[in-house]
């Protein structure tokens, strides 16, 4: 059936699918871009702290962004060009996504405490190497922890007491230097 023979509802559905998939393409490109940035970032901000046996933020972001881009392109061009094969691939992706969401939701609920414990343990371990002259990654660890504390306006994992030799006094930071200066951005909470 030629597209000019279709009624208003068919044309509206086609345009609706094209618009939705344009949004999916943009979101996929943004997620892919952030994933690539995080993976190539010199500070390793998310790689150091959120690196888990299963869950690695940059790699997961790159994968999800690329899949969204692929799905959006299949849906957009399948709808725009009325390509039945692309629309079937698009529908298959939607079914797989629905099943994956169910599995991920169940895994997230089951593994929540494991991920939280791993992030906490990795952060506490990194804190012991802050400004450690013997570590090759001294600058990487220091920049990562400073960025975390500044962005989340916190100090340590559960407070300034997590830092070795902490006296929790930012007013005397220039003399004692017992907590990193980045701790002092969120010190009002402590």
Phi and psi in degrees as a GROMACS rama.xvg file:
@    title "Ramachandran Plot"
@    xaxis  label "Phi"
@    yaxis  label "Psi"
@TYPE xy
-72.8766  149.866  UNK-2
-66.4173  -25.1961  UNK-3
-74.1771  -15.8828  UNK-4
-85.0868  -8.89022  UNK-5
-79.2184  156.527  UNK-6
-83.3825  -178.941  UNK-7
-62.7412  -39.9825  UNK-8
-63.5433  -40.077  UNK-9
-65.7112  -41.2708  UNK-10
-66.3366  -40.5627  UNK-11
-64.5802  -40.9865  UNK-12
-62.9009  -43.1089  UNK-13
-61.3335  -47.06  UNK-14
-67.0971  -36.6328  UNK-15
-62.3662  -46.2493  UNK-16
-62.449  -40.2449  UNK-17
-64.7671  -41.5206  UNK-18
-67.2879  -45.8198  UNK-19
-60.2692  -42.1647  UNK-20
-72.2344  -26.4973  UNK-21
-64.1877  -42.2867  UNK-22
-63.1491  -42.6726  UNK-23
-62.1482  -39.9213  UNK-24
-62.9102  -44.7987  UNK-25
-64.8584  -45.9371  UNK-26
-62.6833  -42.7322  UNK-27
-61.436  -41.4505  UNK-28
-65.3521  -39.5965  UNK-29
-66.1839  -46.178  UNK-30
-63.1325  -42.5137  UNK-31
-61.2754  -43.2818  UNK-32
-62.0097  -45.3537  UNK-33
-64.2418  -40.1677  UNK-34
-61.6791  -43.7496  UNK-35
-65.1985  -40.2542  UNK-36
-61.6799  -47.0195  UNK-37
-63.7791  -38.2869  UNK-38
-67.876  -36.949  UNK-39
-95.6279  -4.39142  UNK-40
-63.9092  134.341  UNK-41
-68.7137  -26.5318  UNK-42
-79.0361  -19.5543  UNK-43
62.8426  29.3463  UNK-44
-43.9796  -57.4643  UNK-45
-86.8279  -27.2686  UNK-46
-64.8495  -39.55  UNK-47
-70.3321  -45.3184  UNK-48
-87.3006  -43.474  UNK-49
-97.2429  20.5518  UNK-50
-80.9533  118.814  UNK-51
-130.53  160.911  UNK-52
-56.1404  -36.4559  UNK-53
-103.717  -39.6429  UNK-54
-110.846  109.68  UNK-55
-120.347  110.264  UNK-56
-51.9309  -51.3032  UNK-57
-63.5781  -42.5539  UNK-58
-66.8494  -42.3056  UNK-59
-64.0173  -40.8755  UNK-60
-64.0516  -41.7735  UNK-61
-63.5745  -44.2849  UNK-62
-63.8165  -47.9885  UNK-63
-64.7303  -42.9673  UNK-64
-61.3218  -43.3919  UNK-65
-66.1646  -41.0583  UNK-66
-64.2508  -43.6585  UNK-67
-61.794  -40.1316  UNK-68
-61.8036  -45.9071  UNK-69
-63.7272  -45.1419  UNK-70
-63.6803  -45.7881  UNK-71
-60.9919  -41.3994  UNK-72
-66.0216  -41.1951  UNK-73
-61.7797  -45.1166  UNK-74
-66.5576  -42.4823  UNK-75
-65.1841  -53.08  UNK-76
-72.5083  -29.239  UNK-77
-64.7457  -40.0125  UNK-78
-75.9907  -45.337  UNK-79
-63.9663  -47.0261  UNK-80
-93.9026  -1.12787  UNK-81
53.9598  45.0829  UNK-82
-89.8252  110.84  UNK-83
-61.37  -39.8652  UNK-84
-60.6402  -46.188  UNK-85
-64.6439  -36.3385  UNK-86
-68.0349  -34.3517  UNK-87
-68.7316  -41.3739  UNK-88
-62.1021  -42.8877  UNK-89
-58.8309  -46.9737  UNK-90
-64.0196  -39.7106  UNK-91
-61.5179  -42.2022  UNK-92
-61.7004  -41.9848  UNK-93
-62.6643  -39.9316  UNK-94
-66.1171  -43.4283  UNK-95
-62.5932  -39.1285  UNK-96
-64.1353  -42.4917  UNK-97
-61.3325  -44.3597  UNK-98
-65.7396  -41.0576  UNK-99
-63.8023  -37.4072  UNK-100
-63.2235  -38.801  UNK-101
-64.9099  -44.8766  UNK-102
-66.1248  -44.0146  UNK-103
-66.0496  -39.3891  UNK-104
-62.2117  -44.2055  UNK-105
-65.2716  -43.5222  UNK-106
-65.6559  -38.9478  UNK-107
-62.5869  -41.1616  UNK-108
-67.5625  -41.5338  UNK-109
-70.9095  -33.8221  UNK-110
-105.802  8.91465  UNK-111
-55.1628  -48.7251  UNK-112
-67.2426  -34.6512  UNK-113
-63.0962  -43.4423  UNK-114
-66.3144  -44.4744  UNK-115
-60.6183  -43.2192  UNK-116
-65.061  -38.6413  UNK-117
-66.5521  -42.253  UNK-118
-64.5403  -43.3363  UNK-119
-61.7594  -46.8313  UNK-120
-63.8953  -43.0258  UNK-121
-63.8925  -39.7063  UNK-122
-67.4617  -45.1671  UNK-123
-62.9004  -38.3527  UNK-124
-65.6648  -43.0091  UNK-125
-63.5006  -33.885  UNK-126
-64.1501  -29.4937  UNK-127
-71.2653  -19.9675  UNK-128
-100.057  6.74375  UNK-129
-62.3413  126.137  UNK-130
58.1839  26.1453  UNK-131
-80.6794  116.275  UNK-132
-69.6993  -18.744  UNK-133
-83.8355  -14.8512  UNK-134
-90.0922  135.592  UNK-135
-67.3981  -28.4857  UNK-136
-92.5591  22.8354  UNK-137
-51.7529  -49.4673  UNK-138
-66.1464  -41.2116  UNK-139
-61.88  -48.0321  UNK-140
-64.4076  -45.5681  UNK-141
-62.8139  -46.2782  UNK-142
-64.3838  -39.8627  UNK-143
-63.5124  -48.7488  UNK-144
-65.9029  -39.1919  UNK-145
-62.8569  -43.5231  UNK-146
-63.3974  -41.7293  UNK-147
-59.2135  -49.2922  UNK-148
-67.2486  -36.5206  UNK-149
-71.6072  -43.8746  UNK-150
-68.572  -38.813  UNK-151
-96.651  2.47785  UNK-152
47.7177  55.7435  UNK-153
-134.63  179.186  UNK-154
-141.982  109.648  UNK-155
75.2455  -166.227  UNK-156
-81.7255  -52.0984  UNK-157
-119.619  3.85267  UNK-158
154.979  174.781  UNK-159
-61.9777  -21.9199  UNK-160
-65.9309  -13.0184  UNK-161
-70.8411  -22.838  UNK-162
-78.7174  136.852  UNK-163
-60.8504  136.884  UNK-164
60.6565  37.2485  UNK-165
-84.6086  135.143  UNK-166
-113.861  7.00395  UNK-167
57.7406  28.9076  UNK-168
-116.032  102.357  UNK-169
-80.5911  -20.2481  UNK-170
-66.9494  -28.0617  UNK-171
-102.921  19.1179  UNK-172
-57.8478  -41.172  UNK-173
-64.5365  -24.5321  UNK-174
-92.2427  -49.9886  UNK-175
-90.8397  -39.5899  UNK-176
52.4821  46.6159  UNK-177
-87.0561  -24.8771  UNK-178
-121.921  152.055  UNK-179
-61.431  150.72  UNK-180
-59.6797  -30.341  UNK-181
-63.7235  -20.6016  UNK-182
-64.85  -30.2455  UNK-183
-73.917  -10.7366  UNK-184
-70.9691  -33.963  UNK-185
-110.009  19.3222  UNK-186
-68.4083  -19.5185  UNK-187
-59.92  -27.3499  UNK-188
-74.7869  -20.779  UNK-189
